[in-house]
Amino acid sequence: MDDLRTACAAVAGRARDVRIVDGAIATVYAHARPPSPAAEPVDPGIGREELAARWLTLDAINFGSGWFPTVRKRPGMSGARSIAAALWERFGTAGPWTARQLTAIGPETLGPVLGQDPAHELISLYAAALRDLGDRVLDEHGGSFAAVADAADGSAVSLARRLGGWGCFADRSRYDELELPFLKRAQIAAADLHRAGVVAFDDLDRLTMFADNLVAHVLRVDGVLAYSARLLTRIERGELLEHGSREEVEIRACAVHAVELLVAAGAGTSAARLDEALWHRGQLPSYKALPRHRCRCTAY
């Protein structure tokens, strides 16, 4: 992912509405590093194939933050956690869908599973992503989800790039002449499959942070990132940003570069692990109380 790191550093050097605060990298987390989240338990009774199917299915629809204010949420849960909890319940009672089943899934099936209105725009996007996932796993890997992980030959970066070429994981932006393969959900999928014990990758430290809207928000609230008054006003009044706009790309790129600087300064062992800690930090009420940028896209 070095090409992404280089491009994000270039964006940070010329950004108009987002900047990394001088001195913050060395001081913000010097005495109060983000806490490391507890490891998620892995059910020893679930085999590799089912674990791979569960995580790839979840990560294929791990987006929608721009729509979350409009979806049904479970008590005390965010939109993301509500969707994930519903999907995990389906897995627990009926198991994951097979690749062939995914190729035919529609909103009328997915909506009730997720506790959402099948007519909601986001549910249609989820169904389209899952159909693409099913097609890819069936056509390229004989219907085996574990084979998707195995095809990466032990490289998380290789898997992220492979998944990033699929429609259900696509995530690339442009900024002037620069191309930025953020591959947010593809990188998360690689990390999730490793954590779940489906596969062992030896290059997880080469992943970048998973560029979404929450980690950037945490970095801004903590003083690492600063937004222009114009951009901050738009966010605070709840205005949606356009995916791929200069402001939106600057937020994601500057967050990626800031995390790289934080890792280099000793605030984390790797970008992926620091991202996880910052994401969990963002669940605290003090961060939830402040508006973050929202964008209706399938990237995050």
DOMI-185494 format. One line per field, with one value per residue (C-alpha): residue number from 1; x, y, z. Coordinates in steps of 0.05 Angstrom, whole numbers, plus 5000, padded with zeros to 4 digits. Layout:
# DOMI-185494
resi: c(NUM|...)
xx: c(X|...)
yy: c(Y|...)
zz: c(Z|...)
***
This chain:
# DOMI-185494
resi: c(1|2|3|4|5|6|7|8|9|10|11|12|13|14|15|16|17|18|19|20|21|22|23|24|25|26|27|28|29|30|31|32|33|34|35|36|37|38|39|40|41|42|43|44|45|46|47|48|49|50|51|52|53|54|55|56|57|58|59|60|61|62|63|64|65|66|67|68|69|70|71|72|73|74|75|76|77|78|79|80|81|82|83|84|85|86|87|88|89|90|91|92|93|94|95|96|97|98|99|100|101|102|103|104|105|106|107|108|109|110|111|112|113|114|115|116|117|118|119|120|121|122|123|124|125|126|127|128|129|130|131|132|133|134|135|136|137|138|139|140|141|142|143|144|145|146|147|148|149|150|151|152|153|154|155|156|157|158|159|160|161|162|163|164|165|166|167|168|169|170|171|172|173|174|175|176|177|178|179|180|181|182|183|184|185|186|187|188|189|190|191|192|193|194|195|196|197|198|199|200|201|202|203|204|205|206|207|208|209|210|211|212|213|214|215|216|217|218|219|220|221|222|223|224|225|226|227|228|229|230|231|232|233|234|235|236|237|238|239|240|241|242|243|244|245|246|247|248|249|250|251|252|253|254|255|256|257|258|259|260|261|262|263|264|265|266|267|268|269|270|271|272|273|274|275|276|277|278|279|280|281|282|283|284|285|286|287|288|289|290|291|292|293|294|295|296|297|298|299|300)
xx: c(5000|5060|5028|4970|5017|5055|4992|4962|5026|5022|4949|4967|5020|4972|4905|4862|4810|4845|4913|4954|4967|5040|5066|5004|5035|5088|5043|4970|4979|5047|5017|4949|4952|4886|4869|4877|4809|4797|4807|4743|4730|4735|4686|4728|4667|4665|4708|4751|4702|4645|4689|4713|4642|4618|4673|4674|4598|4600|4657|4625|4569|4610|4589|4531|4551|4520|4452|4457|4417|4358|4361|4329|4378|4377|4374|4442|4473|4500|4477|4540|4532|4458|4470|4528|4489|4431|4476|4513|4447|4429|4496|4484|4416|4420|4494|4522|4493|4530|4563|4507|4453|4486|4484|4408|4398|4352|4328|4264|4306|4360|4315|4280|4346|4376|4313|4307|4257|4271|4255|4311|4365|4420|4389|4389|4463|4477|4441|4480|4545|4528|4508|4575|4610|4573|4590|4664|4671|4632|4667|4738|4743|4695|4646|4697|4705|4767|4798|4794|4840|4886|4895|4932|4993|5001|4998|4946|4965|4956|4887|4866|4888|4852|4788|4794|4786|4716|4656|4634|4700|4718|4745|4790|4789|4826|4856|4884|4932|4937|4901|4886|4868|4840|4810|4782|4737|4784|4839|4791|4772|4845|4853|4788|4806|4873|4842|4790|4844|4823|4892|4958|4986|5058|5051|4993|5039|5038|4963|4944|4889|4820|4798|4727|4692|4698|4774|4784|4732|4770|4834|4800|4768|4835|4871|4912|4871|4842|4788|4776|4719|4680|4685|4672|4609|4583|4595|4565|4500|4495|4508|4528|4595|4602|4643|4706|4702|4766|4743|4723|4787|4828|4795|4809|4880|4902|4875|4915|4979|4968|4962|5027|5060|5031|5057|5126|5123|5109|5034|5019|5052|5020|4970|4918|4923|4922|4862|4825|4841|4819|4755|4738|4757|4705|4650|4656|4598|4643|4659|4589|4561|4597|4578|4626|4627|4578|4579|4532|4577|4596|4667|4651)
yy: c(5000|5046|5079|5101|5126|5168|5196|5213|5249|5289|5308|5329|5374|5413|5406|5469|5450|5398|5402|5362|5406|5423|5392|5350|5286|5288|5309|5289|5215|5220|5208|5180|5131|5105|5041|4976|4942|4873|4818|4790|4718|4665|4608|4544|4507|4546|4521|4562|4562|4588|4640|4665|4668|4707|4759|4769|4777|4827|4867|4869|4911|4948|5015|5064|5116|5170|5134|5112|5170|5143|5069|5032|5024|4976|5007|5035|5015|5055|5042|5001|4959|4948|4921|4878|4850|4831|4797|4760|4734|4707|4671|4642|4614|4595|4602|4647|4646|4605|4640|4615|4640|4708|4714|4717|4756|4817|4872|4834|4779|4823|4877|4832|4798|4866|4893|4947|4969|4931|4994|5034|5055|5027|4957|4957|4975|4921|4869|4890|4884|4815|4791|4815|4779|4715|4720|4731|4676|4627|4645|4656|4610|4553|4579|4574|4635|4607|4599|4675|4683|4627|4658|4716|4672|4697|4772|4818|4871|4822|4803|4876|4893|4831|4848|4921|4899|4872|4917|4900|4925|4980|5044|5090|5166|5219|5285|5326|5278|5232|5165|5142|5068|5075|5004|5015|4953|4909|4923|4911|4844|4823|4843|4809|4743|4744|4760|4706|4654|4639|4656|4681|4742|4765|4835|4865|4924|4944|4960|5032|5058|5042|5109|5124|5182|5162|5156|5223|5252|5226|5255|5323|5324|5304|5361|5322|5346|5415|5433|5500|5542|5532|5456|5451|5493|5447|5386|5416|5433|5362|5376|5314|5317|5291|5227|5243|5318|5354|5363|5290|5264|5312|5286|5214|5225|5270|5220|5164|5206|5230|5157|5141|5199|5176|5105|5133|5175|5113|5121|5052|4989|4992|5035|4980|4969|5044|5051|4998|5033|5101|5071|5043|5110|5141|5101|5144|5193|5254|5237|5214|5280|5319|5315|5281|5286|5242|5220|5173|5123|5050|5063|5070)
zz: c(5000|4993|4932|4976|5030|4979|4949|5017|5037|4973|4986|5057|5030|4985|5019|5025|5077|5121|5154|5203|5263|5274|5338|5350|5325|5379|5436|5430|5446|5481|5550|5533|5477|5451|5490|5454|5443|5471|5421|5391|5412|5358|5363|5360|5334|5269|5212|5165|5108|5150|5185|5117|5091|5153|5150|5075|5074|5131|5102|5033|5063|5116|5089|5093|5146|5103|5108|5181|5209|5168|5185|5243|5301|5359|5428|5447|5380|5322|5251|5237|5299|5287|5217|5240|5299|5255|5205|5260|5287|5218|5216|5285|5269|5196|5178|5123|5053|5002|4944|4898|4945|4947|4871|4875|4939|4935|4981|4996|5029|5059|5089|5140|5159|5175|5207|5154|5102|5037|4998|5032|4983|5027|5027|4951|4952|5003|4960|4898|4936|4961|4892|4865|4923|4906|4832|4846|4897|4853|4787|4811|4872|4859|4911|4969|5013|5046|4977|4970|5029|5007|4938|4971|4985|5056|5039|5068|5017|4960|4985|4994|4923|4896|4932|4912|4840|4856|4852|4922|4951|4902|4934|4893|4891|4852|4873|4815|4781|4841|4847|4917|4925|4996|4993|5062|5066|5027|5077|5135|5104|5104|5176|5197|5163|5199|5267|5257|5245|5173|5148|5175|5141|5154|5125|5165|5183|5109|5112|5122|5168|5143|5116|5139|5172|5246|5254|5218|5266|5327|5300|5290|5359|5390|5355|5304|5245|5234|5184|5151|5180|5116|5118|5193|5185|5131|5174|5237|5200|5174|5101|5062|5027|4957|4951|4912|4924|4944|5015|5024|4994|5037|5100|5084|5057|5114|5164|5131|5131|5203|5226|5190|5227|5293|5283|5266|5330|5372|5383|5354|5330|5261|5223|5225|5300|5314|5269|5309|5375|5347|5320|5389|5420|5374|5408|5470|5483|5478|5406|5388|5413|5358|5284|5237|5161|5124|5052|5017|4983|4984|5007|5082)
***
